[in-house]
Amino acid sequence: MMQIDKELDTRGLNCPLPILKAKKALAEMSSGHLLKVVCTDPGSTRDFQAFAKQTGNELVEQQTAGGEFIHVLKRR
């Protein structure tokens, strides 16, 4: 089980809000810490893949559970 350092609930928010909130949260975190983002926007899967590539943060995990999309990012 991963040690999540911070969790963001972005249920009900659509692009680009989950990404913007994740970017802000990551900026406040230390290198190597894990951020879990819970979304309901189906486009968030693609968005977080692109975000990780652009920012150099590692996308550790993505999963879908009951209409929710969970993304775990590691701060670079």
N, C-alpha and C positions, 0 to 999 in steps of 0.2 A: 504494500500500500504506500502510495506517495504521500509525502508530508507537504500539504498545501499550506502556503504561507498567508495567502489572501484569497478571498472568494468574492466575485462580483455577480450580482443578480441583475441581469439585463432583460429579464422576461418582459415581453410586451413592447420592447423597443426594436425599431428597425434600423437598418444600415443608414447612416454610418455611426449611430450612437453607441452600439456595443464596442466597436473598434476604438472610438474616441475615449470612452470610459476605461477601456483596457490600457490604452496608451498612457493615460494619466496615472492609473494605478501602478503600471510598470515603472514609470518615472520616479515614483516614491519608494520603490523597492530596491533591495540590495541585489547585486549580481548573484545569480544562481538560485534565487528564490522562485517559487512556483506560484503562478496566478491561475485560478480556476474561474472561468467565465461561463455562466449558464444563460443560454439564449433561447428564444422561441422563433427567431428569424431563420428560415431554412437557408437563406443566402449566406448566413454567417460562416458556414463551413468553408466556402470558397474565400470569403473575405479574410478569415483568420489565416488561411494558408498564404494568401498574398501578403498580408500584414507581416507575418513572420519572415518571409523572404525579403521584404523591403527593409525591415528594421534590424534584422540579424538576431532577433529573439528566437528561441527554439520552440517549435510547436511540438510538445511532448506527446500529447494525446488528443484525439477527437472521438467523441462517441455521441450516439443518438439514443435517447431513452424517453419513450412516451411523449413524443412531440417536442422534446427539449433537446437542444444541441449543447454539448459540453466540450469546452476547449481548455486545455491546460498548456500554459506558456511558461517557459523558463527565461527569466530575465538574463540578458546577455551581460 
